[in-house]
Amino acid sequence: MKNAIEIKKLNKTYAGSKKQEPKVALKDIDLAIPRGSIFGLLGPNGAGKSTLINILAGLVIKTSGDVRIWNECIDGNNRNAKSAIGIVPQEINFDPFFTPFQILEIQAGLYGVPKKERLTMELLKMVDLEDKANAHSRALSGGMKRRLMVAKALAHSPPILVLDEPTAGVDVELRQMLWQNVRRLNKEGVTVVLTTHYLEEAEELCDQIAIIDRGEIVANEDKETLLSRINNKEVRFRLDKEFDEVPKVLQKFDAEKEGKRTLLIRYSPAEQEISEIIDAIKKAKFKISDISTDESDLEDVFLQITRH
């Protein structure tokens, strides 16, 4: 098995009521998440991300389709599938009257991890909570609780870690710390699935990204391919001499004059080659002193794909 998670023709429809129609949350989802990757799952609010994650966690029953976690089907006796995945939900879900040490010990015990094999203190050290091991968790700050949730998900050493909006509402310093932990875990062989509203987070961390919208996968590609899908690009040419107006040979590119020597051109890489623009500048008897471009980022791609 080269994939950590395989999803085929997954559907989920929530039953309606007398006043409401049934709601289709997921429609024919096909998804393969490679082992050892950091996989981003993006989408607008209500797109179906949480439903998909809750199905993986066993909290929501699918309507139809096949879901395999570490080559174990989630249907029927899904104990092996559940033990292969650790999920960090958006909500804080531990008893506030237990200490962090107790929370991790209980979690490991629930998964049948023998006491000699538990990594409680190592996990607390990883999330910088070693000095809070015996403090009441209700006294922890919001950021500390979020880090404790990550440690809890790793208590049974799962090969897959799912992070559902892990940095929502946390400060920049904590976000950077979580990013470092994610990278380190991934280098150690853990497959990471990340949902986030921070697009720069996905762009920074993920190898492959899927975008879900209205319950359907509308894009699923490696990050670089996805970024190349943006239609428009901006390039600025600083020329060797001043000019009063855009030369006629360049007007077909909708070129704009900026300052005394700069030419701004917006173009679609799929429809226009940059070499054509450069040749036109040479025909206008100019030399290029400098070139700068505004590269597309994941936010541009996301808005382009999900805009209705």
C-alpha positions in Angstrom: 0.0 0.0 0.0 1.5 3.3 -1.1 -1.4 5.3 0.3 -2.1 6.1 3.9 -5.8 6.8 3.3 -7.9 5.7 0.3 -11.4 7.0 -0.3 -13.6 5.9 -3.2 -17.1 7.1 -4.1 -17.7 8.4 -0.6 -21.2 9.9 -0.1 -22.8 11.4 3.0 -26.4 12.7 3.1 -27.9 14.0 6.3 -31.6 13.1 6.6 -34.0 15.9 6.4 -37.2 16.6 8.4 -40.7 17.5 7.5 -39.6 21.1 6.9 -36.1 20.5 5.5 -34.9 18.6 2.5 -32.1 16.0 3.0 -28.7 17.7 2.9 -25.9 16.2 0.7 -22.7 16.9 2.6 -20.3 14.7 0.4 -20.8 13.6 -3.1 -18.7 10.8 -4.8 -15.4 11.8 -3.1 -12.4 10.0 -4.5 -9.2 10.8 -2.6 -5.8 9.0 -2.2 -3.4 10.4 0.4 0.1 9.1 -0.1 2.1 7.7 2.8 4.7 10.1 4.2 3.1 13.2 2.8 1.7 16.4 4.2 -1.7 16.6 2.6 -3.8 19.7 2.7 -7.6 19.6 2.6 -9.0 23.1 1.9 -12.5 24.4 1.3 -14.9 27.2 2.3 -17.0 26.9 5.4 -19.7 24.2 4.9 -17.8 22.6 2.1 -17.7 19.2 3.8 -14.2 19.1 5.4 -15.4 18.4 8.9 -17.9 15.7 7.7 -15.0 13.9 5.9 -12.8 14.1 8.9 -15.6 12.9 11.3 -16.1 9.9 9.0 -12.4 9.1 9.3 -12.7 9.4 13.1 -15.7 7.2 13.2 -17.9 9.9 14.6 -20.1 10.1 11.4 -21.5 7.1 9.5 -21.1 7.4 5.8 -24.0 6.9 3.5 -22.0 4.9 0.9 -18.5 4.4 -0.5 -15.3 2.8 0.6 -12.8 4.2 3.1 -9.5 2.6 4.0 -7.1 3.8 6.6 -3.7 2.2 6.5 -5.2 -0.5 4.3 -7.9 -1.3 6.9 -11.6 -0.8 6.0 -13.5 1.4 8.4 -16.6 -0.8 8.0 -17.3 -3.6 10.5 -14.5 -4.3 12.9 -12.6 -1.1 12.4 -10.3 -1.2 15.5 -7.2 -1.5 13.3 -8.3 1.5 11.2 -8.9 3.6 14.2 -5.6 2.8 15.8 -3.8 3.9 12.7 -5.1 7.5 12.9 -4.8 10.3 15.5 -7.1 13.3 15.1 -6.8 16.8 16.5 -10.3 18.3 16.3 -11.1 21.9 16.3 -12.8 21.7 19.7 -10.9 21.1 23.0 -12.2 17.7 24.2 -10.4 16.5 27.3 -11.5 16.6 31.0 -10.3 19.9 32.5 -9.8 18.3 35.9 -7.1 15.9 34.8 -3.5 16.8 34.4 -1.8 16.7 31.0 0.2 13.6 32.2 -3.1 11.8 33.2 -4.8 12.8 29.9 -2.0 11.2 27.8 -1.8 8.1 30.0 -5.6 7.5 29.8 -5.5 8.1 26.0 -2.7 5.6 25.6 -4.5 3.1 27.8 -7.7 3.4 25.8 -5.7 2.2 22.8 -4.1 -0.6 24.7 -0.6 0.8 24.8 1.3 -1.0 27.6 2.7 1.3 30.3 6.3 0.5 29.4 5.7 1.6 25.8 4.0 4.9 26.6 5.7 8.1 25.5 3.8 10.5 27.8 6.7 12.6 28.9 8.4 12.6 25.5 5.2 13.9 23.9 4.8 16.6 26.6 8.4 17.7 25.9 7.7 17.8 22.2 4.8 20.3 22.6 6.7 22.2 25.3 4.4 21.2 28.2 6.9 19.2 30.2 6.8 21.6 33.1 3.0 21.5 33.1 2.8 17.7 33.3 1.1 17.7 36.7 -0.8 21.0 36.5 -4.6 20.9 36.2 -5.3 21.2 32.5 -8.2 23.7 33.2 -5.5 26.2 34.2 -3.6 26.0 30.9 -3.8 28.8 28.4 -5.7 28.4 25.1 -2.5 27.8 23.2 -1.3 25.2 25.7 -4.5 23.3 25.5 -4.2 23.3 21.7 -0.7 21.8 22.0 -2.0 19.2 24.5 -4.5 18.2 21.9 -1.7 17.4 19.5 0.1 15.3 22.1 -3.1 13.5 22.9 -3.7 12.5 19.3 -0.2 11.0 19.2 -0.5 9.1 22.5 -0.9 5.7 20.7 1.8 6.5 18.1 -0.4 6.5 15.0 1.2 6.6 11.5 -1.4 9.2 10.4 -2.1 12.5 12.1 -5.1 14.6 11.1 -5.1 18.3 12.1 -8.5 20.0 11.8 -7.8 23.8 11.9 -5.0 23.3 14.4 -3.9 27.0 14.5 -7.4 28.6 14.6 -7.3 31.5 17.0 -3.7 31.0 18.2 -0.9 33.5 18.0 1.9 33.6 15.5 4.6 32.1 17.8 2.4 29.1 18.7 1.6 28.6 15.0 5.3 28.5 14.1 5.9 26.0 16.9 3.1 23.8 15.6 4.5 24.0 12.1 7.9 22.9 13.4 6.3 19.9 15.1 4.4 18.9 12.0 7.6 19.0 9.9 9.5 17.0 12.4 6.8 14.3 12.7 6.6 14.1 9.0 10.3 13.6 8.7 9.9 10.7 11.2 7.5 9.1 8.8 4.1 10.3 10.0 1.5 11.1 7.3 -0.1 14.5 8.1 -3.5 15.6 6.9 -4.1 19.3 7.4 -7.3 21.3 7.1 -6.8 25.0 7.5 -8.3 28.4 6.7 -4.8 29.9 6.7 -3.8 29.4 3.0 -0.2 30.5 3.7 -0.1 27.6 6.2 -1.1 25.1 3.5 1.3 26.6 1.0 4.2 26.5 3.5 3.6 22.9 4.7 1.8 20.8 2.2 3.1 18.6 -0.6 -0.3 17.9 -2.1 -3.5 19.9 -1.8 -7.2 19.0 -2.4 -9.9 21.6 -2.5 -13.4 20.6 -1.6 -16.4 22.7 -2.4 -20.1 22.0 -1.9 -19.3 18.4 -1.0 -17.2 17.7 -4.1 -13.5 17.5 -4.8 -12.8 20.3 -7.3 -9.0 20.1 -7.4 -6.5 17.5 -6.2 -2.9 18.1 -7.3 0.6 18.6 -6.0 1.1 22.1 -4.7 3.3 23.4 -7.6 0.8 22.2 -10.3 -2.1 23.8 -8.4 -0.2 27.1 -8.2 0.4 27.0 -11.9 -3.3 26.9 -12.6 -3.8 30.6 -11.8 -4.9 32.4 -15.0 -3.3 35.8 -14.5 0.2 36.8 -13.8 1.7 40.3 -13.4 5.2 41.1 -14.8 7.0 44.5 -14.6 9.7 45.4 -17.1 12.1 48.2 -16.2 13.3 49.5 -19.5 16.6 51.2 -20.4 15.1 54.5 -21.3 12.1 56.7 -20.5 9.0 56.7 -22.6 5.8 58.9 -22.7 3.3 56.3 -23.8 3.0 52.6 -24.4 4.5 51.7 -27.8 1.9 50.4 -30.3 3.5 47.0 -30.7 2.9 46.5 -26.9 -0.6 47.8 -26.7 -2.1 44.4 -27.7 -0.8 43.0 -24.4 -2.8 45.6 -22.5 0.4 47.1 -21.2 0.3 49.9 -18.6 2.9 52.6 -18.0 4.2 52.9 -14.4 6.5 55.7 -13.6 8.9 56.9 -16.3 10.5 53.6 -17.4 8.4 50.7 -16.1 5.9 48.7 -18.1 3.3 46.6 -16.3 1.7 43.6 -18.3 -0.9 41.2 -17.0 -1.1 38.0 -19.0 -2.3 34.4 -18.8 0.6 31.9 -19.0 -1.8 29.3 -20.5 -2.6 31.7 -23.4 0.5 33.8 -23.8 4.2 33.0 -23.7 6.5 35.5 -21.9 8.9 35.3 -24.8 6.4 36.9 -27.1 6.2 39.9 -24.8 10.0 40.2 -24.6 10.3 40.0 -28.4 7.7 42.8 -28.7 9.7 45.0 -26.3 12.8 44.5 -28.4 10.9 45.4 -31.6 10.0 48.7 -29.8 13.7 49.4 -29.6 13.9 49.0 -25.8 16.3 47.0 -23.7 15.2 45.4 -20.5 17.1 46.6 -17.4 15.1 44.5 -14.9 12.2 42.1 -14.6 10.0 41.5 -11.5 6.9 39.2 -11.3 4.1 38.8 -8.8 3.8 35.0 -8.5 0.4 33.5 -7.9 -0.1 32.1 -4.4 -2.5 29.6 -3.0 -5.1 32.2 -2.1 -5.4 33.3 -5.7 -5.9 29.7 -6.8 -8.4 29.0 -4.0 -10.5 32.0 -4.9 -10.4 31.2 -8.6 -11.5 27.6 -8.1 -14.2 28.2 -5.5 -15.7 31.5 -6.8 -19.3 30.9 -8.0 
